[in-house]
Amino acid sequence: MIGDLKALKTSWLTLYADVGRFPTENITDADYAASPTMNDTDIIRQAAFTEADGWDGPYIENIPNSPWVAPYKYDNEGDCYNSVSPPHYGVNAFLAHADSSLSETQAHAVWEKIDDIADDGNITTGNIRESTIGSLIYLINNGC
């Protein structure tokens, strides 16, 4: 799963390098509808950008499934993440616990282990965070 998140981050950063911005979702004049799965985004196929914008994808061969088959989703409402922001601010890949076969307690335990291995060991800070709505959030870019 850690490799999946890193591959998704690399794909998004490469798209950003080509087109100069991250697409937005769930706001007025957004590029995508709310919380699209990664399969519905520009890292795998043209969705919001064209070659004229600099799109030179796809940026990942296929979108990995999470270990519990929940789809990875994209989040960027045009907000900026910093140390005092809500955990879902910034440009993120995320997994909703409700989309998995795990209970909330099981999901939290798995996410804490992932954070211990790949981040700062604190599920409320760093690049891997848990949202207040029960999602694992992986920060791609702070959006600032």
URUR-V583136 format. One record per backbone hydrogen bond with DSSP energy under -0.5 kcal/mol. NH is the residue of the N-H (numbers start at 1). CO is the residue of the C=O. If there is no record, write none. Layout:
{{NH:CO} {NH:CO}}
This chain:
{{5:1} {6:2} {7:3} {8:4} {9:5} {10:6} {11:7} {12:8} {13:9} {14:10} {15:11} {16:12} {17:13} {18:14} {19:15} {20:16} {25:76} {26:32} {30:27} {31:24} {32:24} {36:33} {38:72} {40:37} {41:38} {44:41} {45:41} {53:50} {54:50} {54:51} {55:50} {59:43} {60:43} {64:62} {66:70} {69:66} {73:94} {74:36} {75:92} {81:142} {85:82} {89:86} {91:141} {92:75} {92:90} {93:138} {94:73} {95:136} {97:95} {97:134} {99:96} {100:97} {107:103} {108:104} {109:105} {110:106} {111:107} {112:108} {113:109} {114:110} {115:111} {116:112} {117:113} {118:114} {119:115} {121:115} {125:122} {129:127} {129:137} {130:123} {131:135} {134:131} {136:95} {137:129} {137:135} {138:93} {139:127} {139:137} {140:91} {141:91}}
